Amino acid sequence: MRIGIAPDEHSATLGPGTVLRLTAQSKGTDPGERAALVLFGKGSIEQLSRGGPVETIAGDVRAAFIERTQRLPEPGSELLPGLAVGDVRAVSDDLDAAMKASGLSHLTAVSGSNLALVAAAGFGIVALCGGGRVLRIVVAGLALWGFVVLVTPQPSVIRA
């Protein structure tokens, strides 16, 4: 189940595996709508856990990367999180409009090229160290798995 939550200062900490508790009223939607059910929260949302250890570590690494990119001058501080880990929250409306007008909005989505670079890096490092074909494939697969956990399995990643 996917639940959309209006962004606030705490929503950046929500990631895969996060367990929330809330009281809500549900309302069915009309046929053909994107969502089948809409929940209207009553009261506060309580975060019970951030997920398992893998999700927690990936979330911490992702947050640290995004925090460090905010020290860069603009537009790099806005673009790098989107290019590297698919986080577009820092992209301003003006930059988003300019990227759409120039046909470059696809750059902020994690795509097959990102996955190919990660797999090639893992494969190449093992090859330089003299590892065999099976070890290269295993390391490339582990690198891909780690990258998918880091960037979250969003639709563009699943397609890639």
C-alpha positions as CSV (number, residue, x, y, z in Angstrom):
1,M,0.0,0.0,0.0
2,R,1.3,3.5,-0.8
3,I,0.2,6.4,1.3
4,G,0.9,10.0,0.4
5,I,1.5,12.4,3.2
6,A,1.6,16.1,2.9
7,P,5.2,17.2,3.2
8,D,6.4,18.9,6.4
9,E,9.7,19.1,8.2
10,H,9.5,15.4,9.3
11,S,8.5,13.8,5.9
12,A,12.1,13.7,4.8
13,T,12.8,10.9,7.3
14,L,10.1,8.7,5.8
15,G,11.4,5.9,3.6
16,P,10.8,2.3,2.6
17,G,10.0,0.2,5.6
18,T,8.7,3.1,7.8
19,V,5.9,2.0,10.0
20,L,3.3,4.6,10.9
21,R,0.2,4.6,13.1
22,L,-2.6,7.0,12.4
23,T,-6.4,7.3,12.9
24,A,-8.1,8.1,9.7
25,Q,-11.5,8.2,8.0
26,S,-11.6,6.4,4.6
27,K,-13.5,7.4,1.5
28,G,-13.7,5.4,-1.7
29,T,-12.9,7.2,-5.0
30,D,-14.7,7.2,-8.3
31,P,-14.0,4.5,-10.9
32,G,-11.0,5.5,-13.1
33,E,-9.3,7.5,-10.4
34,R,-5.6,6.9,-9.7
35,A,-6.2,6.0,-6.0
36,A,-8.9,3.5,-4.9
37,L,-9.2,4.9,-1.4
38,V,-8.4,8.2,0.2
39,L,-7.6,8.4,3.9
40,F,-8.3,11.6,5.9
41,G,-6.1,11.7,9.0
42,K,-7.6,12.6,12.4
43,G,-5.0,13.7,14.9
44,S,-1.3,13.1,14.7
45,I,0.7,10.5,12.8
46,E,3.0,8.4,15.0
47,Q,6.2,6.9,13.5
48,L,6.6,3.5,15.1
49,S,9.9,2.5,13.3
50,R,12.1,3.5,10.4
51,G,12.2,0.0,9.0
52,G,14.8,-2.7,9.3
53,P,18.5,-2.1,9.6
54,V,19.1,-2.0,5.9
55,E,16.4,0.6,5.3
56,T,17.7,2.6,8.3
57,I,21.3,2.6,7.1
58,A,20.2,3.5,3.5
59,G,18.0,6.3,4.8
60,D,20.9,7.7,6.9
61,V,23.3,7.5,3.9
62,R,20.8,9.1,1.6
63,A,20.0,11.9,4.1
64,A,23.8,12.6,4.7
65,F,24.4,12.8,0.9
66,I,21.4,15.2,0.4
67,E,22.6,17.4,3.3
68,R,26.1,17.6,1.9
69,T,24.9,18.6,-1.6
70,Q,23.0,21.6,0.0
71,R,26.3,23.2,0.6
72,L,27.0,23.4,-3.1
73,P,26.1,26.6,-5.1
74,E,22.9,26.6,-7.0
75,P,21.7,25.0,-9.3
76,G,24.1,22.2,-8.4
77,S,22.6,22.0,-4.9
78,E,19.2,21.5,-6.4
79,L,20.1,19.1,-9.2
80,L,22.7,16.7,-7.7
81,P,20.3,14.9,-5.3
82,G,17.9,14.3,-8.2
83,L,20.7,13.1,-10.6
84,A,22.3,10.8,-8.0
85,V,19.6,9.5,-5.8
86,G,16.3,10.7,-7.4
87,D,15.4,13.2,-4.7
88,V,13.8,16.2,-6.3
89,R,12.5,18.0,-3.3
90,A,15.2,20.7,-3.6
91,V,14.4,21.5,-7.2
92,S,12.8,25.0,-7.3
93,D,9.7,25.6,-9.4
94,D,11.7,27.9,-11.7
95,L,14.4,25.3,-12.3
96,D,11.8,22.6,-12.8
97,A,10.0,24.7,-15.4
98,A,13.3,25.5,-17.2
99,M,14.3,21.8,-17.3
100,K,10.9,20.9,-18.7
101,A,11.1,23.6,-21.3
102,S,14.6,22.4,-22.4
103,G,13.6,18.8,-22.4
104,L,16.0,17.9,-19.5
105,S,13.5,17.0,-16.8
106,H,14.3,13.3,-17.3
107,L,17.8,13.8,-15.8
108,T,16.5,14.0,-12.2
109,A,14.9,10.5,-12.4
110,V,17.1,7.5,-11.6
111,S,17.3,5.6,-14.8
112,G,18.9,2.7,-16.5
113,S,22.1,4.7,-17.2
114,N,22.5,5.2,-13.4
115,L,22.1,1.5,-12.9
116,A,24.6,0.7,-15.7
117,L,27.2,3.0,-14.2
118,V,26.9,1.4,-10.8
119,A,27.0,-2.1,-12.2
120,A,30.0,-1.2,-14.4
121,A,31.8,0.3,-11.5
122,G,31.4,-2.8,-9.4
123,F,32.3,-5.1,-12.3
124,G,35.3,-2.9,-13.3
125,I,36.8,-2.7,-9.8
126,V,36.7,-6.5,-9.3
127,A,38.3,-6.9,-12.8
128,L,41.1,-4.5,-11.9
129,C,41.7,-6.5,-8.8
130,G,42.0,-9.7,-10.8
131,G,38.7,-11.2,-9.8
132,G,37.0,-13.8,-12.0
133,R,33.8,-13.5,-14.0
134,V,31.5,-15.0,-11.4
135,L,32.9,-12.7,-8.7
136,R,32.5,-9.7,-11.0
137,I,28.9,-10.6,-11.7
138,V,28.2,-11.1,-8.0
139,V,29.7,-7.8,-7.0
140,A,27.9,-6.0,-9.8
141,G,24.6,-7.5,-8.6
142,L,25.3,-6.5,-5.0
143,A,26.2,-3.0,-6.1
144,L,22.9,-2.8,-8.0
145,W,21.0,-4.1,-5.0
146,G,22.7,-1.5,-2.7
147,F,22.0,1.3,-5.1
148,V,18.3,0.4,-5.4
149,V,18.0,0.3,-1.6
150,L,19.7,3.7,-1.4
151,V,17.6,5.5,-4.0
152,T,14.4,3.6,-3.0
153,P,12.5,1.4,-5.5
154,Q,10.6,4.2,-7.2
155,P,8.9,3.6,-10.5
156,S,11.8,4.8,-12.7
157,V,14.1,2.5,-10.9
158,I,11.8,-0.5,-11.3
159,R,11.5,0.2,-15.0
160,A,15.3,0.5,-15.3
